[in-house]
Every structure is written in structure tokens, then in C-alpha cells.
């Protein structure tokens, strides 16, 4: 970000704890409520630094000594048919960043072998009341459009899975507005990016 090492985005780590109910409210509908701890990445960066006066003061003021954001979330996921599903995740940030984050999506899931599935998901991310006072150059509204491929793999331990993934992301309203405020050829955000990683999931 901005070509500055001290305020550039770093790798992101998430710790997620949730409770899932299947077919409780409606047949084929799963409801998940949970808590997410985020370190680093976009939200961790905004949690650590205050960008509201970055241009007037000529420096970035630190808001906290950490790069941590926390949020509560609710996910509704509906199985449309055997392989297709749709849903939305609504999050409310209460530490580091405060405000609402929404992620509607549609997806397709198929079994490759008894131990491995493939999941293809497409969706978008949007915010409300999230960047109002946190940044001089971000904006609420759409934040990204994305396509994600996951490969859940069951390992030797019961109920344990490793989920490698790759996500292709296109910038939304927030990043595009930021890019327009700078001189031509200098963009703080990429219009397209690729994110790869892996999740370790244990169900109990």
C-alpha cells in the first residue's frame, strides 16, 4: 500500500470459532453464529493506523499498538439443490474496526473422492458504517467481487480437515474511489489480486 513498508498490507491470520445449526429454522438451511479474530491484512492495517489525516499531517498516526480486529458474525447458507447453494454472511466489527460487513454468495460443491471435495464460490463484499472516520480515502459500499476455489481434504484425525484455497478478487467501490484520488499511475490498491492460503477446520 502506497509503496511504504511500514504501512503496507501483510499476511492475514484468522481464528474463527462458530456454532452451526442444520435444518433448525428451515429445511436445507444452515445457520452459523460465531466470533472471528483477525490479525494483519486489510482490517489489521486499518486497526493499527489512523489514515484520516495522512495527507494533511504528512504522516500516519498509530491508533493502537496492535494489528488486531475482532467481529461477531452470522451466516445463513441454503442448499438450493444437490450441489448448488447460496448464502450471506453478516459481520459486526467491535474492536480495531467497528461497523457492518456483508458477503452474499452463490456456490457449487462436488465430491472428487471420499476424502476430498471441491467448492467453487462467487460473491461480493460490502460495508456500512465501516470506513466513515477511519480513512481519508476509503469509502463504504462494495469492497470486492470475488471467485474462490476451495479443496476440503479430510485427514487421518476424525472431523479434521485441511482446506487449501485460492481467491480471485476485483476491487469494489472503496478501493476504486481511493485510486481515483491519487495522481495518475499511482494506485494504493490493485484493481485485481490473487489470495492463496489454507484453513485448518475441526468440527466437534
Residue frames relative to the residue before (quaternion, step in Angstrom):
aa qw qx qy qz dx dy dz
X 1.0000 0.0000 0.0000 0.0000 0.00 0.00 0.00
X 0.8590 0.0218 -0.0597 0.5080 3.59 -0.85 1.04
X 0.5210 -0.6571 0.4083 0.3607 3.59 1.24 0.09
X 0.5756 0.5804 -0.3813 0.4318 3.59 1.27 0.22
X 0.4738 -0.7125 0.4444 0.2653 3.55 -0.70 1.12
X 0.6891 0.5189 -0.2964 0.4099 3.59 0.88 -0.91
X 0.7894 0.2781 -0.1627 0.5226 3.60 1.07 -0.57
X 0.4066 0.7058 -0.4858 0.3170 3.58 1.22 0.34
X 0.5722 -0.5882 0.4419 0.3624 3.58 -1.22 0.46
X 0.1933 -0.7765 0.5924 0.0939 3.53 -1.05 0.81
X 0.7169 -0.4000 0.3245 0.4698 3.55 -1.32 0.02
X 0.2863 -0.7690 0.5546 0.1382 3.55 -1.12 0.75
X 0.1160 -0.7724 0.6228 0.0450 3.55 -1.04 0.91
X 0.1023 -0.7994 0.5914 0.0276 3.57 -0.91 0.97
X 0.0868 -0.7360 0.6660 0.0843 3.55 -1.15 0.74
X 0.0541 -0.8332 0.5480 -0.0513 3.53 -0.52 1.26
X 0.0133 -0.7811 0.6242 -0.0131 3.57 -0.92 0.96
X 0.1155 0.8262 -0.5390 0.1163 3.58 -0.64 1.09
X 0.2763 -0.7180 0.6112 0.1863 3.52 -1.37 0.32
X 0.1449 -0.8226 0.5494 0.0237 3.56 -0.75 1.11
X 0.1098 -0.7720 0.6246 0.0433 3.54 -1.03 0.90
X 0.1824 -0.8030 0.5630 0.0702 3.58 -0.72 1.12
X 0.8585 0.0577 -0.0803 0.5031 3.59 -0.92 0.99
X 0.3923 0.7461 -0.4655 0.2697 3.60 1.18 0.39
X 0.7599 0.3337 -0.1834 0.5269 3.59 0.82 -0.98
X 0.7906 -0.0462 0.0955 0.6031 3.56 1.06 -0.82
X 0.5518 -0.6098 0.4401 0.3604 3.58 -1.01 0.72
X 0.8191 0.1867 -0.2042 0.5025 3.57 -1.00 0.99
X 0.6251 0.5100 -0.3464 0.4788 3.60 1.28 0.15
X 0.1219 -0.7701 0.6227 0.0663 3.56 -0.89 0.98
X 0.1583 -0.7781 0.6049 0.0597 3.54 -1.03 0.90
X 0.0322 -0.8010 0.5975 -0.0180 3.55 -0.79 1.03
X 0.0592 -0.7611 0.6451 0.0321 3.55 -0.98 0.90
X 0.1602 0.8220 -0.5296 0.1351 3.57 -0.94 0.78
X 0.4075 -0.6666 0.5781 0.2354 3.46 -1.46 -0.14
X 0.1147 -0.8006 0.5875 0.0275 3.56 -1.00 0.86
X 0.1505 -0.7565 0.6329 0.0678 3.57 -0.94 0.98
X 0.0861 -0.8185 0.5679 -0.0119 3.57 -0.63 1.17
X 0.0457 -0.7842 0.6187 0.0105 3.58 -0.89 0.96
X 0.8198 0.1701 -0.1533 0.5249 3.57 -0.76 1.05
X 0.6324 0.5456 -0.3933 0.3842 3.55 -1.27 -0.34
X 0.7943 -0.2993 0.2253 0.4784 3.57 -1.30 -0.33
X 0.7268 0.4400 -0.2614 0.4580 3.59 0.73 -1.03
X 0.6272 0.5288 -0.3354 0.4632 3.58 1.05 -0.71
X 0.6241 0.5454 -0.3265 0.4543 3.56 1.09 -0.76
X 0.6974 0.4490 -0.2685 0.4898 3.58 0.91 -0.90
X 0.6036 0.5519 -0.3562 0.4519 3.58 1.16 -0.52
X 0.7115 0.4678 -0.2554 0.4579 3.57 1.05 -0.74
X 0.8100 0.2465 -0.1006 0.5226 3.57 0.94 -0.90
X 0.3090 -0.7109 0.6014 0.1935 3.54 -1.21 0.58
X 0.1447 -0.8263 0.5427 0.0412 3.56 -0.42 1.22
X 0.4127 0.7506 -0.4547 0.2440 3.60 1.24 -0.02
X 0.7990 0.2266 -0.1330 0.5408 3.60 1.09 -0.57
X 0.2450 0.8288 -0.4810 0.1474 3.55 1.23 0.43
X 0.7322 0.4234 -0.2485 0.4721 3.59 0.99 -0.75
X 0.6708 0.4998 -0.3118 0.4505 3.59 1.03 -0.69
X 0.7526 0.3797 -0.2060 0.4969 3.54 1.03 -0.78
X 0.4230 -0.7325 0.4437 0.2959 3.55 1.23 -0.35
X 0.7604 0.2530 -0.1965 0.5649 3.60 1.20 0.26
X 0.4494 -0.6613 0.5278 0.2869 3.52 -1.29 0.28
X 0.2466 -0.7877 0.5486 0.1332 3.56 -0.67 1.08
X 0.4073 -0.7130 0.5144 0.2471 3.56 -0.90 0.88
X 0.2861 -0.7536 0.5688 0.1632 3.55 -0.93 0.93
X 0.7937 0.0422 0.0125 0.6067 3.57 1.05 -0.81
X 0.5101 -0.6401 0.4802 0.3155 3.53 -1.28 0.28
X 0.7091 0.3987 -0.2543 0.5230 3.58 1.24 0.19
X 0.3594 -0.7123 0.5617 0.2190 3.54 -1.33 0.27
X 0.3985 0.7343 -0.4417 0.3271 3.55 0.96 0.95
X 0.0240 -0.7531 0.6572 0.0182 3.53 -1.13 0.81
X 0.1259 -0.7862 0.6015 0.0643 3.57 -1.09 0.73
X 0.0086 0.8055 -0.5917 0.0306 3.54 -1.12 0.68
X 0.3173 -0.6695 0.6277 0.2389 3.51 -1.37 0.40
X 0.0560 -0.8231 0.5649 0.0178 3.60 -1.04 0.63
X 0.1597 -0.7303 0.6532 0.1208 3.52 -1.37 0.41
X 0.0812 -0.7902 0.6067 0.0285 3.57 -0.90 0.95
X 0.1002 -0.7547 0.6467 0.0462 3.54 -1.01 0.96
X 0.0120 0.8103 -0.5824 0.0639 3.57 -0.63 1.14
X 0.0975 -0.8203 0.5636 0.0040 3.57 -0.64 1.16
X 0.3217 -0.7333 0.5703 0.1831 3.56 -0.85 1.04
X 0.2974 -0.7900 0.5146 0.1503 3.57 -0.29 1.28
X 0.7604 -0.1170 0.0948 0.6318 3.57 1.02 -0.87
X 0.8241 -0.2569 0.1472 0.4828 3.58 -1.22 -0.29
X 0.8287 0.2075 -0.0861 0.5127 3.61 0.80 -0.94
X 0.7040 0.4764 -0.2639 0.4558 3.61 1.12 -0.55
X 0.0037 0.7918 -0.6103 0.0237 3.54 -1.11 0.74
X 0.1045 -0.7685 0.6281 0.0633 3.57 -1.31 0.36
X 0.1257 0.8131 -0.5596 0.0997 3.55 -1.10 0.57
X 0.2261 -0.7405 0.6103 0.1675 3.51 -1.37 -0.16
X 0.1757 -0.7487 0.6302 0.1068 3.54 -1.13 0.77
X 0.0979 -0.7817 0.6154 0.0269 3.56 -0.84 1.04
X 0.0558 -0.8153 0.5763 -0.0127 3.57 -0.71 1.09
X 0.1293 -0.7582 0.6299 0.1079 3.54 -1.22 0.56
X 0.2630 -0.7806 0.5505 0.1356 3.57 -0.58 1.16
X 0.0927 -0.8277 0.5531 0.0189 3.58 -0.86 0.98
X 0.7638 0.1988 -0.1794 0.5873 3.60 1.25 0.01
X 0.7808 0.2728 -0.2298 0.5130 3.56 -1.00 0.81
X 0.7536 -0.0667 0.0805 0.6490 3.54 0.83 -1.10
X 0.1201 -0.7930 0.5934 0.0673 3.58 -0.95 0.83
X 0.5357 0.6008 -0.4632 0.3710 3.55 -1.00 0.84
X 0.5963 -0.6010 0.4296 0.3141 3.53 -1.38 0.01
X 0.0863 -0.7635 0.6397 0.0215 3.53 -1.16 0.82
X 0.0886 -0.8105 0.5790 0.0019 3.60 -0.82 1.04
X 0.0084 -0.7988 0.6015 -0.0113 3.57 -1.06 0.82
X 0.0577 -0.7791 0.6242 0.0101 3.63 -0.15 1.22
X 0.0290 0.8143 -0.5765 0.0605 3.59 -1.07 0.70
X 0.1608 -0.7151 0.6620 0.1567 3.53 -1.41 0.21
X 0.0029 -0.8395 0.5425 -0.0319 3.58 -1.06 0.61
X 0.2634 -0.7303 0.6127 0.1479 3.50 -1.41 0.22
X 0.0629 -0.8037 0.5917 -0.0012 3.58 -0.89 0.98
X 0.0321 0.7927 -0.6064 0.0528 3.56 -0.91 0.95
X 0.4224 -0.6939 0.5278 0.2479 3.55 -1.20 0.59
X 0.2853 -0.7587 0.5653 0.1533 3.56 -0.83 1.05
X 0.7517 -0.1278 0.1174 0.6363 3.54 1.05 -0.93
X 0.7328 -0.4317 0.2580 0.4583 3.67 -1.13 0.21
X 0.7581 0.3874 -0.2128 0.4795 3.61 1.05 -0.62
X 0.7826 0.3137 -0.1318 0.5214 3.60 1.22 -0.31
X 0.1180 -0.7569 0.6400 0.0597 3.54 -1.09 0.87
X 0.2096 -0.7164 0.6316 0.2097 3.53 -1.36 0.07
X 0.0867 -0.7988 0.5954 0.0007 3.56 -0.88 1.00
X 0.0842 -0.7825 0.6168 0.0121 3.55 -0.79 1.10
X 0.0002 -0.8165 0.5741 -0.0608 3.57 -0.67 1.14
X 0.0665 -0.7688 0.6349 0.0364 3.56 -1.12 0.76
X 0.2054 0.7915 -0.5513 0.1653 3.57 -0.91 0.86
X 0.3357 -0.7106 0.5705 0.2385 3.51 -1.31 -0.33
X 0.2857 -0.7308 0.5950 0.1742 3.54 -1.31 0.41
X 0.0212 0.7950 -0.6045 0.0452 3.56 -1.01 0.85
X 0.2198 -0.7831 0.5716 0.1082 3.56 -1.18 0.60
X 0.0834 -0.7506 0.6511 0.0751 3.53 -1.36 0.38
X 0.8427 0.0698 -0.0833 0.5273 3.58 -0.76 1.05
X 0.4794 0.7142 -0.3967 0.3206 3.57 1.24 0.37
X 0.8127 0.2332 -0.0996 0.5247 3.59 0.84 -0.95
X 0.2690 0.8206 -0.4805 0.1529 3.61 1.25 0.22
X 0.8312 0.1145 -0.0280 0.5433 3.58 0.77 -1.01
X 0.5268 0.6695 -0.3882 0.3514 3.57 1.27 0.16
X 0.8259 0.1091 0.0030 0.5532 3.56 1.10 -0.61
X 0.4510 -0.6852 0.5095 0.2600 3.52 -1.11 0.74
X 0.8037 0.2964 -0.1321 0.4988 3.58 1.15 -0.37
X 0.5860 0.5190 -0.4112 0.4671 3.62 1.16 0.38
X 0.1543 -0.7855 0.5941 0.0794 3.57 -1.24 0.33
X 0.4941 -0.6322 0.5043 0.3191 3.55 -1.19 0.55
X 0.4872 0.6129 -0.5105 0.3554 3.54 -1.30 0.26
X 0.7859 -0.2611 0.2023 0.5228 3.60 -1.12 -0.55
X 0.1903 -0.7970 0.5673 0.0826 3.56 -0.95 0.92
X 0.8031 -0.0963 0.0800 0.5825 3.59 1.08 -0.58
X 0.1911 -0.6990 0.6721 0.1521 3.51 -1.40 0.44
X 0.0190 0.8571 -0.5086 0.0795 3.56 -0.68 0.99
X 0.1674 -0.7144 0.6684 0.1217 3.50 -1.43 0.44
X 0.0620 -0.8271 0.5578 -0.0318 3.56 -0.71 1.10
X 0.1369 -0.7695 0.6206 0.0631 3.55 -1.03 0.89
X 0.0450 -0.7986 0.6001 -0.0119 3.58 -0.79 1.08
X 0.1630 -0.7809 0.5995 0.0658 3.54 -1.18 0.65
X 0.1090 -0.8226 0.5556 0.0522 3.63 0.28 1.21
X 0.0488 -0.8012 0.5958 -0.0253 3.56 -0.77 1.10
X 0.3183 -0.7397 0.5631 0.1855 3.58 -0.71 1.08
X 0.2207 -0.7770 0.5773 0.1197 3.56 -0.88 0.95
X 0.7844 -0.3844 0.2230 0.4327 3.57 -1.30 -0.01
X 0.6688 0.4856 -0.3066 0.4722 3.60 1.06 -0.69
X 0.5144 -0.6605 0.4498 0.3112 3.59 -0.89 0.90
X 0.8413 0.1549 -0.1608 0.4923 3.59 -1.05 0.93
X 0.6049 0.5336 -0.3655 0.4645 3.61 1.22 0.28
X 0.0244 0.8042 -0.5916 0.0509 3.57 -0.91 0.95
X 0.2619 -0.7039 0.6357 0.1782 3.52 -1.24 0.63
X 0.0963 -0.8232 0.5595 0.0009 3.57 -0.80 1.06
X 0.1101 -0.7802 0.6134 0.0549 3.62 -0.08 1.21
X 0.0164 -0.8109 0.5847 -0.0183 3.58 -1.11 0.67
X 0.0980 -0.7364 0.6608 0.1069 3.52 -1.36 0.29
X 0.1105 -0.8027 0.5859 0.0127 3.56 -0.94 0.95
X 0.2027 -0.7579 0.6123 0.0980 3.55 -1.00 0.94
X 0.0687 -0.8554 0.5109 -0.0500 3.57 -0.50 1.23
X 0.1439 -0.7666 0.6221 0.0674 3.53 -1.01 0.95
X 0.5409 -0.6657 0.4115 0.3081 3.57 -0.91 0.94
X 0.2980 -0.7448 0.5733 0.1667 3.55 -1.16 0.72
X 0.8288 -0.2582 0.1764 0.4640 3.55 -1.32 -0.33
X 0.6572 0.5464 -0.3219 0.4074 3.58 0.88 -0.94
X 0.7188 0.4373 -0.2503 0.4790 3.57 0.80 -1.04
X 0.6507 0.5223 -0.3275 0.4433 3.60 0.95 -0.82
X 0.6321 0.5188 -0.3334 0.4691 3.59 1.03 -0.73
X 0.6377 0.5271 -0.3259 0.4575 3.56 1.01 -0.82
X 0.6674 0.5186 -0.3039 0.4397 3.58 0.91 -0.91
X 0.6583 0.5274 -0.3097 0.4389 3.60 1.05 -0.73
X 0.6528 0.5401 -0.3158 0.4271 3.59 1.17 -0.46
X 0.6620 0.4873 -0.3077 0.4792 3.58 1.26 -0.09
X 0.6569 -0.4893 0.3803 0.4294 3.53 -1.26 0.29
X 0.6334 -0.5679 0.3698 0.3735 3.55 -1.12 0.67
X 0.7798 0.3076 -0.2470 0.4861 3.55 -0.90 0.96
X 0.7089 0.3800 -0.2549 0.5367 3.60 1.28 -0.13
X 0.0576 0.8243 -0.5551 0.0955 3.58 -0.24 1.27
X 0.3653 -0.7359 0.5206 0.2325 3.61 -0.75 0.97
X 0.7726 0.2510 -0.1476 0.5642 3.60 1.18 -0.53
X 0.4375 -0.6662 0.5354 0.2795 3.54 -1.12 0.68
X 0.4705 -0.6686 0.4946 0.2949 3.58 -1.04 0.73
X 0.7806 0.1050 -0.0668 0.6125 3.57 1.24 -0.46
X 0.0591 0.8047 -0.5876 0.0614 3.56 -0.99 0.84
X 0.2714 -0.7377 0.5964 0.1628 3.55 -1.28 0.46
X 0.0839 -0.7863 0.6118 0.0180 3.55 -0.91 0.98
X 0.0238 -0.7952 0.6058 -0.0101 3.58 -0.90 0.92
X 0.2010 0.7750 -0.5822 0.1412 3.55 -1.12 0.60
X 0.3145 -0.7267 0.5704 0.2183 3.55 -1.27 -0.39
X 0.2253 -0.7505 0.6068 0.1336 3.55 -1.15 0.72
X 0.2224 -0.7225 0.6359 0.1553 3.52 -1.24 0.59
X 0.0470 -0.8410 0.5370 -0.0464 3.57 -0.42 1.25
X 0.0213 -0.7832 0.6214 -0.0100 3.58 -0.86 1.03
X 0.1612 -0.7910 0.5870 0.0612 3.56 -0.76 1.07
X 0.0523 0.8094 -0.5816 0.0632 3.56 -0.88 0.92
